[in-house]
Structures are given as structure tokens and as C-alpha cells.
């Protein structure tokens, strides 16, 4: 008995549903492309942690004005109270995680405003220090100071100058300056602050006229 020849291979496409389900469709592929990479997620986490660190350095009044979630303010308070390096690192990671739930822009603006205020304060201190050195070095500076700040008690200023100059002659560079030297700085700083406060209404009036 002769055997029937083998059937030719089928040319029909493979309709196995299991194989088709393994192939991602275009929507799934696009969704995967939109997902951030691990390195990008790590970078974003680091940015939020650094923002949280700066946030922890703000004053209580600025933090209150931001109206942050209670969970975040509690986490910031816990971070400030933590002393160990590892504990602070882990707590900062937690702060960064909570930062994902808030809008970062108002926080960045508050931090920038705080830095600007600190810069102005530092500039004012340097200004007072320069005046003190000039007053100690020359009596001409005393005349210029009194012309610019006539409300200053001239007798008090001259007494402090006399005592501070005497102390400087008997003080070595590694010794702490005497009390008159420090009191002079406070007197100068107060005079500069008063002058600045007196100028502010005039500047506001000029702005209103415009």
C-alpha cells in the first residue's frame, strides 16, 4: 500500500492569540517612552531634597506663610532636631519624598527672598565696618559722619573713638577688641539703619508720583 505524500507547509499567518498579546501596541510603547529614566528620577529626587534642605533653613514666619502640609512641616522639624549624619540623610530623603506633593515654585520664591534679605543685611554690616575703620583712622571721617548723620550724639561718638583708639594701641592682633570698639559698631549700625528708614518714605512717594 502506497503512503500519501506529506502535506505542504501552511502559508497562513500565525493566529496564536498568546503570541499577539506579547507584542506591545503603539500606545503602550509611547507610554514607556514618556516614563522618566532611572537617572532622571534620581536627579529629580536630589533636586527636591536640596530644595527641602533650603526650606528647613527658612525662618518660622516664612514657613508659616507658605502654608505647607502638616506632614512636611513635621518632617522638616524632625530633620532640624536630628543630630546623627545617617539620621539626617534618611530624614532628608523623606522630606524630598514629601516635596513631590507640593508646588515648588512658591518655595523657590520664598528661599530667593530670604537670600536677598540676608545679602542686604551682610552689605549693611560691611558698610558699618568700613565707617568704623574710617572713623578710627581720621578725624575728617568724624566730620563727614556728623554731616551725614546729624542726629548722632557727637559727644558719645568722640568718647568712644578716644577709648577705642587707646585700646587699639595696647591690643595685639590676636587679642579681642575692647568694649568701646564694639560699642562704636553698634552706634554706627544704628545710625545707618535710621538713615535708611528715613529715606524709604521719600522713595515710596517718588514711586507714587510716577
C-alpha positions, 0 to 999 in steps of 0.5 A: 500500500502506497503512503500519501505524500506529506502535506505542504507547509501552511502559508497562513499567518500565525493566529496564536492569540498568546503570541499577539498579546506579547507584542506591545501596541503603539500606545503602550510603547509611547507610554514607556517612552514618556516614563522618566529614566532611572537617572532622571528620577534620581536627579529629580529626587536630589533636586527636591531634597536640596530644595527641602534642605533650603526650606528647613533653613527658612525662618518660622514666619516664612514657613508659616506663610507658605502654608505647607502640609502638616506632614512636611512641616513635621518632617522638616522639624524632625530633620532640624532636631536630628543630630546623627549624619545617617539620621539626617540623610534618611530624614532628608530623603523623606522630606524630598519624598514629601516635596513631590506633593507640593508646588515648588515654585512658591518655595523657590520664591520664598528661599530667593527672598530670604537670600536677598534679605540676608545679602542686604543685611551682610552689605549693611554690616560691611558698610558699618565696618568700613565707617568704623575703620574710617572713623578710627583712622581720621578725624575728617571721617568724624566730620563727614559722619556728623554731616551725614548723620546729624542726629548722632550724639557727637559727644558719645561718638568722640568718647568712644573713638578716644577709648577705642583708639587707646585700646587699639594701641595696647591690643595685639592682633590676636587679642579681642577688641575692647568694649568701646570698639564694639560699642562704636559698631553698634552706634554706627549700625544704628545710625545707618539703619535710621538713615535708611528708614528715613529715606524709604518714605521719600522713595515710596512717594517718588514711586507714587508720583510716577 
